[in-house]
Structure formats: C-alpha cells, structure tokens
Amino acid sequence: MGGERPLERFGTRPLCEPAGAQRIRDCVYFLRGEPYVEEGDQRPVGHVGPKLYRHRTDRVTGQKTRRAVILAGGKGTRLAPYTTVLPKPLMPLGDRAILDVVVRQLASYDFKDLVFAVGYLAHLIRAVFGDGSTHGVSIDYCEEEEPLGTAGPLSQVGGLDDTFLVMNGDVLTSLDYARLYEAHRDAGHALTIATHRRVLRSEYGVLHLDGYAEGAATQRVNGYEEKPEIPYTVSMGVYMMEPRALDHIPAGEAFDIPDLVLALLAAGEPVGSFLYDGYWLDIGRHDDYEQALADYEQILPRLMP
C-alpha cells in the first residue's frame, strides 16, 4: 500500500503504519511502559479465534484460576475524537490505561484466566497486553469479524464450563469481585448483575393530571413536583454467569446482555441483582472520562487492593 511501511508483527498478522500514525505508535508504547523498538515485539499474544481453550492453573497454588471475559470490542463513538486513535479501554488514567486497572483488579481477586473479546483496533490491545504474562495473568483473544453485541461474543469463547465473570472493559469501580462471585454462587442464579443506585433529577416541574372531562379543553391538576428526583437501580456492566446461560445466546448473531436477561427470564431461569453502593463509573462519555481523571489519584488505593 502506498505511503505505508511495516511497523510490527503480532502472531501471523502484520501491522502497517499509515503516514501520520506516529501518535498511535507512541500511545501503544507509552501504555506498555516500554521504549519503542523499530523491529517489533515478538511477545506471544494468545489465541485469536473461537472455541479453542485449555484450562489454566495458578502457578503457586496449582488450583484452576477463575475465568473472566472482558468486553473490549466497541468503537467508543461517544468518546471521539480520542477513540479514533485508541480503543476506549486503552484511554489513559494517570500513568496507565483503564483496562490495565481492570486487569490488575481482577488478578488481585484471583481472576487470572482472561479472555478479551475484541474488535475495533484490536491490534493495539494485543500490542499492550500480549499474553498477559507481564500482568501475572493469562490472556486469550476472541476477535469478532462482525459486531456481535455485548453477549454475542460469549458464544465464540470456549471453556466456559464453570462460573465466570463478564464485564465491560471501561468500568472503573472499587467493587469486591470475590464477594460478587460468592454471592452469585450462594444464590444459584444463572446470571447475577452487579447494580448501583442512581438518582435522576428532572429539569422541569412535573404535573400530575386527571383525565379530560367530557367536552373540556383542559385537565384538572391534582399534584405538582418541582424537579423531582427519580431513583433507579442500574446495571454496572459487570455480570457473573453460569455456563447454562450460554444456552440462550444464539451463535454468530448480534445479541446484547439485556437480550440475554430477557431470554433467561422467559425460560424461568433465576437472574439476580448484587447491589453495590461504592465507587463506580462507566466511562462512556466525555464527562465520565473527565470525572475519572479528576477522581483517579484519590481513589487509586481503593481500586487497587
């Protein structure tokens, strides 16, 4: 291709540097904490593809490690133009990426057997994390050729034959993942959703009205609330699942977590909520990212137990 030259080779897939892509290269090496090496990095990066997997054990305890699937394939369009250069999970917080924080948290709770479900700018995520050895974990990659939603990629991941965690790769939280794991197992749910209380405040005064009287052009007001606050329980983008939940995900089709929840409920499967009122931020918008940057230094000790 005109105006391009080889940059690096990961596995068998060459990567090329279009003219003007210096910022991408610099960001990758900054996030890896390594100097730029022109000849490329030969670090193994795990398997890319469906249904190939072998169980791993902790090198110290010899026990099978807990599994987690991290959803890191979205385009992050609401965070453009940042995400034209980096995938959202690689957005920097202080001296590390959001996903770096997530991986280190999971490892501290014995989730050391990880699968990254990737798509958009997947080569940059592989460049930063490789096979996970520098983070004390094992990482495989499941790369989707077409967007499969938030639940669809799970049908492509092999070896999910015991309780496993699924989460978005841009979630910043001090959630105790071990407590979520135990609560889910104790309850016997097919799926447990980590949830958080949110209060939405209306910007307007809200009227309560009676119906129209016959022939009348107005309605009678029977109540008035000035900018009421409405409480909600919302999903944190963190889920604990049992293998049987996978039976309700169509293979090779776009399917989201809300679709899976509804399918499980329709089938009579129990779905639970694990309420958590501690720190949680879903970094999906510019305001969220700015808040994360402002909070990071103060909350770091709570994020990294």
Secondary structure as the mmCIF struct_conf table of DSSP 4:
data_model
#
loop_
_struct_conf.conf_type_id
_struct_conf.id
_struct_conf.beg_label_comp_id
_struct_conf.beg_label_asym_id
_struct_conf.beg_label_seq_id
_struct_conf.end_label_comp_id
_struct_conf.end_label_asym_id
_struct_conf.end_label_seq_id
TURN_TY1_P TURN_TY1_P1 GLY A 2 GLY A 3
STRN STRN1 ARG A 5 PHE A 10
TURN_TY1_P TURN_TY1_P2 GLY A 11 THR A 12
STRN STRN2 ARG A 13 GLU A 17
TURN_TY1_P TURN_TY1_P3 ALA A 19 GLY A 20
HELX_RH_AL_P HELX_RH_AL_P1 GLN A 22 ARG A 32
TURN_TY1_P TURN_TY1_P4 GLY A 33 GLY A 33
TURN_TY1_P TURN_TY1_P5 GLU A 38 GLU A 39
STRN STRN3 VAL A 48 VAL A 48
BEND BEND1 GLY A 49 LYS A 51
STRN STRN4 THR A 57 THR A 57
TURN_TY1_P TURN_TY1_P6 ARG A 59 THR A 61
HELX_LH_PP_P HELX_LH_PP_P1 GLN A 63 GLN A 63
STRN STRN5 LYS A 64 LYS A 64
HELX_LH_PP_P HELX_LH_PP_P2 THR A 65 THR A 65
STRN STRN6 ARG A 66 ALA A 72
HELX_RH_3T_P HELX_RH_3T_P1 THR A 77 LEU A 79
TURN_TY1_P TURN_TY1_P7 ALA A 80 PRO A 81
HELX_RH_3T_P HELX_RH_3T_P2 TYR A 82 THR A 84
TURN_TY1_P TURN_TY1_P8 VAL A 85 VAL A 85
BEND BEND2 LEU A 86 LEU A 86
HELX_RH_3T_P HELX_RH_3T_P3 LYS A 88 LEU A 90
STRN STRN7 PRO A 92 LEU A 93
TURN_TY1_P TURN_TY1_P9 GLY A 94 ASP A 95
STRN STRN8 ARG A 96 ALA A 97
HELX_RH_AL_P HELX_RH_AL_P2 ILE A 98 SER A 108
TURN_TY1_P TURN_TY1_P10 TYR A 109 ASP A 110
STRN STRN9 PHE A 111 VAL A 118
TURN_TY1_P TURN_TY1_P11 TYR A 120 LEU A 121
HELX_RH_AL_P HELX_RH_AL_P3 ALA A 122 PHE A 129
TURN_TY1_P TURN_TY1_P12 GLY A 130 ASP A 131
BEND BEND3 GLY A 132 GLY A 132
HELX_RH_3T_P HELX_RH_3T_P4 SER A 133 HIS A 135
TURN_TY1_P TURN_TY1_P13 GLY A 136 GLY A 136
BEND BEND4 VAL A 137 VAL A 137
STRN STRN10 SER A 138 GLU A 143
BEND BEND5 GLU A 145 GLU A 146
TURN_TY1_P TURN_TY1_P14 GLY A 149 ALA A 151
HELX_RH_3T_P HELX_RH_3T_P5 GLY A 152 GLN A 156
BEND BEND6 ASP A 162 ASP A 162
STRN STRN11 PHE A 164 ASN A 168
TURN_TY1_P TURN_TY1_P15 GLY A 169 ASP A 170
STRN STRN12 VAL A 171 THR A 173
HELX_RH_AL_P HELX_RH_AL_P4 TYR A 177 ALA A 187
TURN_TY1_P TURN_TY1_P16 GLY A 188 GLY A 188
BEND BEND7 ALA A 190 ALA A 190
STRN STRN13 LEU A 191 ARG A 201
BEND BEND8 GLU A 203 TYR A 204
STRN STRN14 GLY A 205 TYR A 212
HELX_LH_PP_P HELX_LH_PP_P3 ALA A 213 ALA A 213
TURN_TY1_P TURN_TY1_P17 GLU A 214 GLY A 215
BEND BEND9 ALA A 217 THR A 218
STRN STRN15 GLN A 219 GLU A 226
BEND BEND10 LYS A 227 LYS A 227
STRN STRN16 GLU A 229 MET A 241
HELX_RH_3T_P HELX_RH_3T_P6 PRO A 243 HIS A 248
BEND BEND11 ILE A 249 ILE A 249
TURN_TY1_P TURN_TY1_P18 ALA A 251 GLY A 252
BEND BEND12 GLU A 253 GLU A 253
HELX_RH_AL_P HELX_RH_AL_P5 ILE A 257 ALA A 266
TURN_TY1_P TURN_TY1_P19 ALA A 267 GLY A 268
STRN STRN17 VAL A 271 LEU A 275
BEND BEND13 GLY A 278 GLY A 278
STRN STRN18 TRP A 280 ASP A 282
BEND BEND14 ARG A 285 ARG A 285
HELX_RH_AL_P HELX_RH_AL_P6 HIS A 286 LEU A 303
#
